[in-house]
Amino acid sequence: MSTRTVGVIMNGATGRMGANQHLLRSIVPIVREGGVRVGDDAILPEPVLVGRNAAKLEALARTAGVARFTTDLDAALSDPALSVYFDAQPTAQRALGVKRAIEAGKHVYCEKPTAVDTAQALELVRLARARGVKHGVVQDKLWLPGLSKLSDLRARGFFGRILSVRGEFGYWVFEGDLVPAQRPSWNYRREDGGGIALDMLCHWRYVLDNLFGRVRAVSCLAVTHVGTRWDERGERYRCTADDAAYATFELEGGVVAHFNSSWAVRVRRDDLLTVQVDGTLGSAVAGLRDCWIQPYGATPRPVWNPDEESPIDHSASWQKLPEQRAPKNAFRAQWELFLRHVVLGEPFPWDLLEGARGVQLAELGLESSRRRCWVELPDLEG
């Protein structure tokens, strides 16, 4: 068996996403299991952790069993043994890091949003194409077990003609004074690239485009429900970014989609994310891992009468789908595909242009909120 080693610069490694999802739950398990298997061969990532705080980097490297870390990004970018650059920095810093990596001739894989506006995101597309490097953007929700089951149902024709898609995402993020906040404070400052619309509409773009049809228009209301929070130093600050976005989308083929995204909502549903798909032949509701279905023949016939207890237990009429294949961490699944793309040249359609489409939807969603109107999405080309 031969092993192809791929040096990976992991910039922003000590952040929440960089450390947990990308390093500890993706790269480290791949390394410990001997790499990404390709027949009798393997592709083995060798990560180098990059960040601004040497002490945090050293502690994370020790936990992960990683040999190399540095606060010198320039040194990492100049190392010919490191062919892949990954960016999980805060949103406002990402485009600059990706641009520098492209200029250094590195293949690029990065978190979303790829930039804070569409023009900047498209510039990254043009630079990567001109430099001839491979590039990809994290679109992890496509590999969630629950959404994978929705995709399978659609491929089998379970829904018939899809009519609508309804998504509910979010949870209560504590303000940080009495109970520690679960998200970093920059998320709630527009000037630092924060805001749930910029974050989550990028997700909903690739989910809708890939599973249900291209997004053609958006109507969005972005609001700041909680105006004051406390940062990592315990200091009070004013929130300048939206913490909730209520968005309706028109998709090609006449499908209507609506997603509520909020960091100021208390959860009374099956999961932090639920997506309901209604079609002429059946409906399904997916969470992060599980999926429930109700075909046409098993649909109850309710009659509206608020003066009596309903005789129908609506939850009981849904069937939970069994596990037909072992689920894998969604971030790891896409990492493996990107590493195969870099080494073997296998197709990887989730590139910087797809990332730019997500930024476009977020930007136009915020425009819709400001103007209180529907906004159509023009086609994007790199």
Number of C-alpha atoms within 10 A of each C-alpha: 7 9 15 12 16 18 17 24 30 27 27 23 28 25 16 15 16 22 21 13 16 20 24 18 17 22 22 19 14 20 17 10 10 14 22 20 15 13 7 8 14 17 23 22 24 21 25 20 28 23 20 15 11 14 10 14 23 18 12 19 21 12 10 16 13 18 12 15 21 19 15 11 18 12 9 23 21 14 12 11 13 20 22 26 27 29 26 25 23 20 21 17 17 23 23 14 19 26 18 15 26 25 14 18 20 27 22 27 27 25 22 27 31 33 27 25 20 22 12 15 24 24 18 25 20 15 16 23 15 11 14 13 19 21 28 24 25 24 25 19 18 21 21 20 23 23 23 20 24 26 16 12 17 18 11 9 13 21 23 16 16 22 17 19 22 16 19 20 20 21 17 13 18 17 20 21 15 9 9 14 17 12 16 15 19 20 22 26 17 17 12 17 22 24 26 25 28 30 20 24 26 25 23 24 23 24 19 17 17 12 16 23 19 19 25 18 19 25 22 28 21 23 19 19 15 19 15 16 18 20 19 14 8 12 10 14 14 12 22 19 25 25 26 24 25 18 23 20 27 21 19 14 14 13 19 18 22 21 21 18 25 25 21 17 15 12 14 8 11 12 17 14 19 22 21 20 21 21 20 13 16 21 25 24 24 26 24 18 17 21 24 20 23 20 18 15 8 12 14 12 7 10 9 8 8 7 6 7 7 12 8 12 9 11 8 7 15 18 14 14 14 10 12 7 7 6 14 12 15 19 21 22 16 22 22 19 14 26 22 19 17 21 12 11 11 12 11 17 13 17 19 28 23 26 29 30 26 30 31 28 30 29 19 23 31 25 19 21 21 12 13 12 14 18 20 17 17 11 9 12 11 14
